[in-house]
């Protein structure tokens, strides 16, 4: 496995979606390649940091518009 192939498989590895033949190749490459080990570390750090961010909220104006639209849609009766 080369570094390009490794980079393409990182998300599949993290999703536990690598097939049985690719998984050992992936792990062997990471064990031998400091660049890909670093890339994997950066990838997982990014996931961790992004997962700690608060979920974005809706502005009061947007929330009001959505609630109005939902109410109007639920009050309409199909003909």
TIRO-2110 file (N, C-alpha, C; in Angstrom, 1 decimal):
// TIRO-2110
0.8, -1.2, 0.0, N, 1, A
0.0, 0.0, 0.0, CA, 1, A
0.9, 1.2, 0.0, C, 1, A
0.5, 2.2, -0.8, N, 2, A
1.3, 3.5, -0.8, CA, 2, A
0.5, 4.6, 0.0, C, 2, A
1.1, 5.7, 0.1, N, 3, A
0.5, 6.8, 0.9, CA, 3, A
-0.8, 7.3, 0.3, C, 3, A
-0.9, 7.4, -1.0, N, 4, A
-2.1, 7.8, -1.6, CA, 4, A
-3.3, 6.8, -1.3, C, 4, A
-3.0, 5.6, -1.4, N, 5, A
-4.0, 4.5, -1.1, CA, 5, A
-4.4, 4.6, 0.4, C, 5, A
-3.4, 4.8, 1.2, N, 6, A
-3.7, 4.9, 2.7, CA, 6, A
-4.6, 6.1, 2.9, C, 6, A
-4.3, 7.3, 2.3, N, 7, A
-5.1, 8.5, 2.5, CA, 7, A
-6.6, 8.3, 2.1, C, 7, A
-6.8, 7.5, 1.0, N, 8, A
-8.1, 7.2, 0.5, CA, 8, A
-8.9, 6.3, 1.5, C, 8, A
-8.2, 5.5, 2.3, N, 9, A
-8.9, 4.5, 3.1, CA, 9, A
-9.1, 5.0, 4.6, C, 9, A
-8.5, 6.1, 4.9, N, 10, A
-8.6, 6.5, 6.3, CA, 10, A
-10.1, 6.6, 6.8, C, 10, A
-11.0, 7.2, 6.1, N, 11, A
-12.3, 7.3, 6.6, CA, 11, A
-13.0, 5.9, 6.6, C, 11, A
-12.7, 5.0, 5.7, N, 12, A
-13.2, 3.7, 5.7, CA, 12, A
-12.7, 2.9, 7.0, C, 12, A
-11.5, 3.1, 7.3, N, 13, A
-10.9, 2.5, 8.5, CA, 13, A
-11.6, 3.0, 9.7, C, 13, A
-11.8, 4.3, 9.8, N, 14, A
-12.5, 4.9, 11.0, CA, 14, A
-13.9, 4.5, 11.1, C, 14, A
-14.5, 4.2, 10.0, N, 15, A
-15.9, 3.8, 10.0, CA, 15, A
-16.0, 2.2, 10.1, C, 15, A
-14.9, 1.6, 10.3, N, 16, A
-14.8, 0.1, 10.4, CA, 16, A
-15.4, -0.5, 9.2, C, 16, A
-15.1, 0.0, 8.0, N, 17, A
-15.7, -0.4, 6.8, CA, 17, A
-14.6, -1.0, 5.8, C, 17, A
-13.4, -1.2, 6.3, N, 18, A
-12.4, -1.8, 5.4, CA, 18, A
-12.6, -3.3, 5.3, C, 18, A
-12.4, -3.8, 4.1, N, 19, A
-12.6, -5.3, 3.9, CA, 19, A
-11.4, -6.0, 4.6, C, 19, A
-11.6, -7.3, 4.8, N, 20, A
-10.6, -8.1, 5.5, CA, 20, A
-9.2, -8.1, 4.9, C, 20, A
-9.1, -7.9, 3.6, N, 21, A
-7.8, -7.9, 2.9, CA, 21, A
-7.1, -6.5, 3.0, C, 21, A
-7.9, -5.4, 3.1, N, 22, A
-7.3, -4.1, 3.2, CA, 22, A
-6.9, -3.7, 4.6, C, 22, A
-7.6, -4.1, 5.6, N, 23, A
-7.3, -3.7, 6.9, CA, 23, A
-5.8, -4.0, 7.4, C, 23, A
-5.3, -5.2, 7.2, N, 24, A
-3.9, -5.4, 7.6, CA, 24, A
-2.9, -4.6, 6.8, C, 24, A
-3.2, -4.4, 5.5, N, 25, A
-2.3, -3.6, 4.7, CA, 25, A
-2.3, -2.1, 5.2, C, 25, A
-3.5, -1.7, 5.5, N, 26, A
-3.6, -0.3, 6.1, CA, 26, A
-2.8, -0.2, 7.4, C, 26, A
-3.0, -1.1, 8.3, N, 27, A
-2.3, -1.1, 9.6, CA, 27, A
-0.8, -1.2, 9.4, C, 27, A
-0.4, -2.1, 8.5, N, 28, A
1.0, -2.3, 8.3, CA, 28, A
1.7, -1.0, 7.7, C, 28, A
1.0, -0.4, 6.8, N, 29, A
1.5, 0.9, 6.2, CA, 29, A
1.6, 1.9, 7.3, C, 29, A
0.6, 2.1, 8.1, N, 30, A
0.6, 3.1, 9.2, CA, 30, A
1.8, 2.8, 10.2, C, 30, A
2.0, 1.6, 10.4, N, 31, A
3.1, 1.2, 11.4, CA, 31, A
4.5, 1.5, 10.8, C, 31, A
4.6, 1.6, 9.5, N, 32, A
5.9, 1.8, 8.9, CA, 32, A
6.1, 3.2, 8.3, C, 32, A
5.1, 4.0, 8.2, N, 33, A
5.2, 5.3, 7.5, CA, 33, A
4.8, 6.4, 8.5, C, 33, A
5.8, 7.1, 9.0, N, 34, A
5.6, 8.2, 9.9, CA, 34, A
4.7, 9.3, 9.4, C, 34, A
4.8, 9.5, 8.1, N, 35, A
4.0, 10.6, 7.4, CA, 35, A
2.5, 10.2, 7.5, C, 35, A
2.2, 9.0, 7.2, N, 36, A
0.8, 8.5, 7.3, CA, 36, A
0.3, 8.4, 8.7, C, 36, A
1.2, 8.0, 9.6, N, 37, A
0.8, 8.0, 11.0, CA, 37, A
0.5, 9.4, 11.5, C, 37, A
1.2, 10.4, 11.1, N, 38, A
0.9, 11.8, 11.4, CA, 38, A
-0.4, 12.2, 10.8, C, 38, A
-0.6, 11.8, 9.5, N, 39, A
-1.8, 12.2, 8.8, CA, 39, A
-3.0, 11.6, 9.5, C, 39, A
-2.9, 10.3, 9.9, N, 40, A
-4.0, 9.7, 10.7, CA, 40, A
-4.3, 10.4, 12.0, C, 40, A
-3.2, 10.8, 12.7, N, 41, A
-3.3, 11.5, 13.9, CA, 41, A
-4.0, 12.9, 13.7, C, 41, A
-3.6, 13.6, 12.7, N, 42, A
-4.3, 14.9, 12.4, CA, 42, A
-5.8, 14.7, 12.1, C, 42, A
-6.1, 13.6, 11.3, N, 43, A
-7.4, 13.3, 11.0, CA, 43, A
-8.3, 13.1, 12.2, C, 43, A
-7.8, 12.2, 13.1, N, 44, A
-8.6, 11.9, 14.3, CA, 44, A
-8.6, 13.0, 15.3, C, 44, A
-7.6, 13.8, 15.3, N, 45, A
-7.7, 15.0, 16.2, CA, 45, A
-8.7, 16.0, 15.7, C, 45, A
-8.8, 16.2, 14.4, N, 46, A
-9.8, 17.1, 13.8, CA, 46, A
-11.2, 16.6, 14.1, C, 46, A
-11.4, 15.3, 14.0, N, 47, A
-12.7, 14.7, 14.3, CA, 47, A
-13.1, 15.0, 15.7, C, 47, A
-12.1, 14.8, 16.6, N, 48, A
-12.4, 15.0, 18.0, CA, 48, A
-12.7, 16.4, 18.4, C, 48, A
-11.9, 17.3, 17.8, N, 49, A
-12.1, 18.8, 18.1, CA, 49, A
-13.4, 19.2, 17.5, C, 49, A
-13.7, 18.8, 16.3, N, 50, A
-15.0, 19.2, 15.7, CA, 50, A
-16.2, 18.7, 16.5, C, 50, A
-16.0, 17.5, 17.0, N, 51, A
-17.1, 16.9, 17.8, CA, 51, A
-17.4, 17.6, 19.1, C, 51, A
-16.4, 18.4, 19.6, N, 52, A
-16.6, 19.1, 20.8, CA, 52, A
-17.2, 20.5, 20.6, C, 52, A
-17.3, 20.9, 19.4, N, 53, A
-18.0, 22.2, 19.1, CA, 53, A
-19.4, 22.2, 19.4, C, 53, A
-20.0, 23.3, 19.9, N, 54, A
-21.4, 23.3, 20.2, CA, 54, A
-22.2, 23.2, 18.8, C, 54, A
-23.3, 22.6, 18.9, N, 55, A
-24.2, 22.6, 17.7, CA, 55, A
-24.7, 24.0, 17.4, C, 55, A
-24.7, 24.4, 16.1, N, 56, A
-25.2, 25.7, 15.8, CA, 56, A
-26.7, 25.8, 16.1, C, 56, A
-27.1, 27.0, 16.6, N, 57, A
-28.5, 27.2, 16.9, CA, 57, A
-29.1, 28.0, 15.8, C, 57, A
-30.4, 28.1, 15.8, N, 58, A
-31.1, 28.9, 14.9, CA, 58, A
-31.3, 30.3, 15.4, C, 58, A
-31.2, 31.3, 14.6, N, 59, A
-31.5, 32.7, 15.0, CA, 59, A
-33.0, 32.7, 15.4, C, 59, A
-33.4, 33.7, 16.2, N, 60, A
-34.8, 33.8, 16.6, CA, 60, A
-35.7, 34.1, 15.3, C, 60, A
-35.2, 34.8, 14.4, N, 61, A
-35.9, 35.1, 13.2, CA, 61, A
-36.2, 33.9, 12.3, C, 61, A
-35.1, 33.1, 12.2, N, 62, A
-35.2, 31.8, 11.4, CA, 62, A
-36.2, 30.8, 12.1, C, 62, A
-36.0, 30.7, 13.4, N, 63, A
-36.9, 29.8, 14.2, CA, 63, A
-38.4, 30.3, 14.0, C, 63, A
-38.6, 31.5, 14.1, N, 64, A
-40.0, 32.0, 13.9, CA, 64, A
-40.5, 31.7, 12.5, C, 64, A
-39.7, 32.0, 11.5, N, 65, A
-40.2, 31.7, 10.1, CA, 65, A
-40.4, 30.2, 10.0, C, 65, A
-39.6, 29.3, 10.5, N, 66, A
-39.8, 27.9, 10.4, CA, 66, A
-41.1, 27.4, 11.1, C, 66, A
-41.3, 27.9, 12.3, N, 67, A
-42.5, 27.6, 13.1, CA, 67, A
-43.8, 28.0, 12.3, C, 67, A
-43.7, 29.2, 11.8, N, 68, A
-44.9, 29.7, 11.0, CA, 68, A
-45.1, 28.8, 9.8, C, 68, A
-44.1, 28.5, 9.1, N, 69, A
-44.2, 27.6, 7.9, CA, 69, A
-44.7, 26.2, 8.3, C, 69, A
-44.3, 25.7, 9.4, N, 70, A
-44.8, 24.3, 9.9, CA, 70, A
-46.2, 24.4, 10.2, C, 70, A
-46.6, 25.5, 11.0, N, 71, A
-48.0, 25.6, 11.4, CA, 71, A
-48.9, 25.8, 10.1, C, 71, A
-48.5, 26.6, 9.2, N, 72, A
-49.3, 26.8, 8.0, CA, 72, A
-49.4, 25.5, 7.2, C, 72, A
-48.3, 24.7, 7.1, N, 73, A
-48.3, 23.5, 6.3, CA, 73, A
-49.2, 22.4, 7.0, C, 73, A
-49.2, 22.4, 8.3, N, 74, A
-50.0, 21.4, 9.1, CA, 74, A
-51.5, 21.8, 9.1, C, 74, A
-51.8, 23.1, 8.9, N, 75, A
-53.2, 23.5, 8.9, CA, 75, A
-53.8, 23.3, 7.5, C, 75, A
-53.0, 23.2, 6.5, N, 76, A
-53.5, 23.0, 5.1, CA, 76, A
-54.1, 21.6, 5.0, C, 76, A
-55.2, 21.5, 4.4, N, 77, A
-55.8, 20.2, 4.1, CA, 77, A
-55.7, 19.8, 2.6, C, 77, A
-55.3, 18.6, 2.3, N, 78, A
-55.2, 18.3, 0.9, CA, 78, A
-56.6, 18.2, 0.3, C, 78, A
-56.7, 18.6, -0.9, N, 79, A
-58.0, 18.5, -1.6, CA, 79, A
-58.3, 17.2, -2.2, C, 79, A
END
